């Protein structure tokens, strides 16, 4: 080992590279191509299977995106309501205003199920992510600013950054945890 690496380990200089690496992994999130490839090969269901629409049930809110018939362009229209009935060649949707609309399967482009998100869960996830990112950024920033401070001072300032960023993350997570849409059918 060189003298620089010995002093880095003894002086607490190992925290900065480890925390900066952690920050880069947090910022990458689920957008890693390797993670997306693994998810696509893990037996994900076929979204072009019309039979899956039958299993939705009448109590859930859905959005059906369908092509407009006799339209020269590829214009689509969205219908929001609950599934009244399913047939192999189409579906009947009860809209929020009580009207029923029959939509042919040949026109359906996408069917999505709407689910309410938990605002408390969103706030908790946002707070945890914000705290983690704030802690790492704080420790890394104060490590570069003051080479003579102790490790506990740097961690304390990093924790302060984490608390502030955690509060911001909780607010963002709470606001973002509204209605979620999950696509269950998509025409090929």
Protein Blocks (a to p, Z undefined) as FASTA:
>chain_A
ZZklmmmmmnopmmmmmmmmmmmmmmnmmmbfklmmmmmmnopacfklmklmmmnopmbc
cddddddehiablcdcddddddfbdcfkbccdddfkopacdddfklpmbdcddddddfkl
mmmmmmmmmmmmmmmmmmmmmmmmmmmbcfklmmmmmmmmmmmmmmmmmmmmmmmmmcdd
ddfbdcZZ
